[in-house]
Every structure is written in C-alpha cells, then in structure tokens.
C-alpha cells in the first residue's frame, strides 16, 4: 500500500511539474530543442558510486541546456524501479538514463516506455536491449581480474603463495554483474594455493561490516578478503579494524572514492588495492547521448550497443586522488 501511495504521489508531482512548464511529453514528435527537453536519471542505491553517476547525469543535462533533469532512486526495490519508469512514461518525460537494478523486470517496462516515445540510455550494465540509444558500463570481469592480479602478487610475495580467502559480493542484488566480478577475481588467482572458505552477499557497508565480522569469527584462518563493490570493501575494512586483525587480514576491493583512497594510505595496512570504475563518465556520456538523440542527432552507431568505460587500479604504492 505504501509503495502504491508513493507511486501516485510521485506521478502527481511529476505531472504537475510538466504541466506547469508546458511540456507536451513524448519524443516521437521528431527532433526537439534542448530547451524544451525534460530528462530523468535513475540509480538503484544510495552510495558514493551512484551519487557520482548522478553528478554525471546532472552535469551533462546542464551542459546541454535541457529544461529539466529529474533524479530517481529505486533503492534496490524491483517494484519501485518499475513504478518509477512507468511514472516517467506517463508524465511525458522525453528521455531516461538508467542504472538498471533488475533487467528482467526493467526491460519490459523500458521497452514499453520506448514504444510510447521516451528514449532510453543505460548505465552500469550491458543491458542488451536493441531499443536503447546506447549504454555505458565497465567490464566487470576484466576489472576484477586486474585487481585479482594485484592480490595474486601480494599473496605470492607476502603470504608464501597461499591464502585462505573470503569473498563479499552482491549476488542477491545484481547476480550477473556480481558473478562476473567473482569470476574475474578467481581467474587471477588460478595456480596459487588458495582456499575459498566463505562468501556472502552484502552490498552496503553496514551489512558488510556485520557479515564480515561474523565471517572472521567463524573462520579465524582467513587472511584475504575479496570485496566486489564499494560497500563490501568498506564494511570488510571496518570489520577487520574492529576485530583487531589489522596487518593479519588483507582486503582487495572494487570501486574507489576518497574514503577508499584514505584506506589505501592508512598505516593500518588493511586495504591493499581497489579497482576504480568511472561512474561519472558512465552517467555523463549516457545522458549526453540521450539528449543528442532527442535533438535529432543520428545514434544508429550506438543503438542497442554498450560502450566499455575503462577503470584504473589504485593500490598502496599508487593510491591516487579524486581531487
């Protein structure tokens, strides 16, 4: 009931906003002037990665002079994701750039929105949807393998070539992408004497902290943790700190922000490396492509295709900076 009330309220707010602005809705009427375009950017989680992606959405919309850029967050709720897509469609939003949470649910809703005239661009996933104007994401398996290579080097040089490993993932949230990262990490460690003794799904820092703490207690021999996302990385580091195991358990993670960089610089010597994606570029380029398509530019070269946005490894020797 609460979800239904939320959807009705959001719909009413968006519709009133568009009516007040004189928005005619839809994008089937041909090329539009940027000043008449209303777009939306969606994410599915409240973390630094998604906040950075939102900044990309908003900057592209501002730089290209559109009338309005709305921002929505499905909060990893399948029903809410579908409701938001349908709300934007019903309100006549011209284009949507979206980080999809559940493709099985989102793709039919996005295809219906496209059929109704709302153009679609994807971020953070290879959506494999022929109707979208294009998409931008990372190669999750390749990036995890790059970080895994740093872990393999560390294990060989500092742990005698053997390690007892726990993995923090987000299989309960975005299974395909999480599995790609797990596979990437493991592929880089082939040939070493490693044992995987525990794994769990914990995409947010507080959940990762609790489950990492439990994992360390249940498996005291663990000396390496592989974390597949931002929240998993931060929660694992905090759990090791709380357990007094700094210098004994080492973390290799995914996603880089200033907090992660500080962890790499810390004398506690817990986080050893993290692979950084570029969510800002994903968001910016998806929104820019979307707006160009709405203004009539040819997007046949990108339609239905996903462009890979490179990442970069940060480690204790080269932690880098976001400033």
Order of alpha helices (4+ residues) and beta strands (2+ residues): alpha-beta-alpha-beta-alpha-beta-alpha-beta-beta-alpha-beta-alpha-beta-alpha-beta-alpha-beta-alpha-beta-alpha-beta-beta
